[in-house]
């Protein structure tokens, strides 16, 4: 499942990536009061992938819940995105880009825009280990346990994380709870975001509309406290807009070592490396980085 482990979202709670068994697991809230455990597997080549979802739950699984689970998984795996233009560019580039044309390019995201924004804020000004710790603590403090989660009433041997906290749970969290979640200076940003969503001031799901321009989305993202240029570019990727590059220390180092012989270029020069990819710049960069990471693993 190339999509599932295509970037770090696969290991941010309540997601867990099981490499040996090639499966993604997740605790997911569906509806007002039901929490499920999902086990997601893929079979077959990327271009003709078959997705299997196993659901652990209590009681009867209603038809509406099944539909909601399917919808969540489709969004996470971006099964409805048309990447044919990106794949054509990969074929045109040839060589090491050719494998990406076989159906790759779908980068894992969350079932809701809110979860993606919170997680993106947790990636700013911190090492990856710190991001994982913050998200895990937030889930532990405010997430609702599922049937097999720690804190649930099952004696099952496998310990699952709780679900990602609801907008309402974060909005009403007090300072002590957010301090326990180790968000640091990000805590008031995350709580303010949740309050604005809860009271209807912000409709984050509307950002998925193709009718909004990328520049409009970028301005809306930058208006959120805790979101700067890097985080905005990351969020645009998660919203299916790939024409912005998330220029951070990882990007600068990778481009310098790969294309400038180790010499650090200006940010403008660094961004020009992927200019030929047009509105698919982010995917061009990410596949480039991913290939290098796989080769070094």
N, C-alpha and C positions, 0 to 999 in steps of 0.2 A: 504494500500500500504506500506508493510513493507520496501521495498527497498527505497522508497522516503524519509521516515523519519528515516532511519537507522543510519544516523550520521549528523553532522552539515551542510553539503553541502546543505541540503534542505532549509536552511534559509539564505544562502548567495546570495545576489543579483547577477543576476536577478531572482533567484529562490525564491519562497515563498511557505511555507507549510501551508495549511488550514486544521488543525486537525479536527474540527467539520464536515467538508464536505469531509474529506479524499481525498484531491486532491492537486496536485502539480501544481503550475502555473509558467510560465517562459516567458520572452520576448526573442525572438530568431531571430538573423539575419540569413537569408538564401540567399545566392548569394551576388552579389555586392551591391545591393541597395534596398533590401526588408527586412522589419522587421515585425515579426508576434508575436502574443500572443498565447501561448499554455496552455491549461488546460488538465492535465493528470490525469486520474482516473483508478483505478483497481477494478475489481469485481471477486468474486470467491476465492477459497483457493489458497495459495501461489504456490502449485504445478501445478495448472491449471488456473493460473491468466489470465484474459482477460484485455487488456489495451485499453482504449478509449481516443483518443486525439481530443480535440476540438480546432479549429484554428480560431482566430479572425484576419481579414486582410481586406485590401482595394483591390477592383478590383477582377479580376479573379485569381484563384489559379491554376497555371500551373501544369501539370503532373510531371515535373522535381522537382518542389517545394514540391509537396506532397511526392515524393520519398525521398527528402532531409530531410524533417521533420520526416518521419518514421525512417530514418537512424539515425538521431540525438537522437530520443527517445530510439531506440534500444541500442545505445551506452550508454546513460545516465543510463538506467535501466539494462545494461549488459545482455540483453536477449539472447545473443549468447554464454555466458560463460557456460561451462560444470562444474558444481559443484558436480557431482555425487560422486566423491571420498570423498569430504568433508562430504557430507550427510551420506555416509557409515560409516565414522569415528564417526559421531554423534550418529548413531544407535548403534555402537559398544560401545561407552561410556555410552549410556543409561541415565536413570534418567532425570535430568534437560536439558540434551543435546538433548533428543529425539525430541522436537518440531522443532529444527533447521533442522532436516532431512526432514521436510515437505515442502522443497523448499526455505528456508531462506538462507541468505548468500550473496545476491547481494547488494553491497553497492553503493549508488548513486555516480555518477561522472558527469563531464561536457561533453558537446558535442565535445570539443576539448582538446587536451593535453595542449595547451598553456594556456587555462583558468585554468585548474587544477594546472599547475605550478605556475601561478601568485597567485592563492588563497592559495596554500600551503606556498609560501613565506610569505604571509600575516598572517599565523598562528604562525610564529616563534617569540619567545621572547615577547609574548604579551598574555593578557587574551582574552577569547573568545569574550567578548564585543568589544574589540579593533579590532579584526579581522573583525567582522561584520561591524563595523564603517568604516574601511579602504576600504573594498570591496564595500560597499554602496557608499562611496564618489567617488571611482574610476569610478563606473558605472554612477553616477550622473554627473561627470565632463566630461567623455569622451565617454559614451555610446550613441548610436543613439536611439531616442525615437520611440516607435511603435505607432500604431493608437490610443491607449488609454493611452499612457504614459504621465506623467507630461511633459509639454513642447510640446506635440503633438497638433494637431488642433481639437481634439474631446472634446466635452463637457460632455463626459460620466462620470458618478458619480464615477466609480471605478478607482482608481489611480494605474497604473502599472509602474514598474521601466523601465528604458531604457534597451537596450540589453547590453551584456558584450562588452567592447570596442574591436575593431579590433586590430590586431597586428600593423597595420600601424598607427592607432590613438595614441597608446601608444608610438610607436617609435618616432613620431614627436612631442610629447608633450613637452612643455617647462617647466623649473623649477617651474615657478609660478603655472602652472596647476597641476603638481604633488604635489606641496606643499599643494594646496587646497584639494587634494585627501587624505592628511594626512598619506602618506605612510612612512614618517620619513626616517630613514636610508635605507629603502628598495627601495626607489624611483629610485636611479640610477641602482640598480640591475634589477628592473622590466623593466626599459627603455632599458638597455643593452640587456636583454633577447629578448625584442621585436625587437630591431635592428638586432640582429643576426638571428632571424627567418625571418624577412622581407627581408634581403639581401641574404637569402639562405644558410647561414653558418650552421644553425641548422635546421634539419628536425625532429621536435618533433613527428609528427605522425608516423614516422618510428619506434618509440619506442614501438608501439603496435605489431610489428612483433614477432611471437613466435620463430623466428630463432635466436634472440638475447638472450644471457644468462642473468640471473638475475644479476650476478656479473658485466657483461659489462654495463648493464643499470645503476647499482648503481654507477659505476665509472663515467659514463656520467652525471648522476644527480649531483654528488658531484663536478663536474667541473663547475657547474653553480653557480655564485655568489649568495649568499643568501640561498643556499641549503646545510644543514649539515646532519649528520647521521639521526636525527629524521625526517627531511623533506624528505630525500631520501627514508626512509622506508614508509612514508605516500604516496609519489608518486608511489612507487612500488606497493602498494595496489591499487591505482587508475589505474595502468596499468595492473592489473590482476595478480600480483606476490605477493603471501601471505607468503613467507618464511622468511620475515624480520619483526621484531617487532619495532614499533615506541616507543622507550623507552623515555618517557617524565615524567613530574611531575604527570600527571593523571595516567599513567601506574604504576609508582613506588608506589604511594599512594594506588591504587586499589589492587595491588599484596600484599603489606605489610599488609593491613587490612584483605584481604580475605584468604591469605595463610600463613602469618607469624605472626599472632596474634598481628598485629600493629607494630611489630619491623621491621625497614627498612633493607631489605637485600641488598647485593651488586647487581649491575646491572647484573652480570653474573648469580647469584642465581635467580634473578627475571626473567630473560629470560628462565631459565630452566623449569619454571612452565608449559610452553606450548610446550616443546620439543616433546611430544608424537604426536603433530599435524603435525609434518613434514613440508611439503611445504604449509600447511594450517594454520600455527601458527597465523597469523594475524586474520583470521576469528575465530579461536578458542578463542582467547583473546577477540575479539570484541563482540562475542555473549555472552561470560561470563559477560563482562561489561554491555552490553545492558540489560541482564536479571536483573542484580542488579539495574540498573537505573530505569527500568520499575517497579520493586517491590517497590522501594522507592518513586516513583512518586505519 
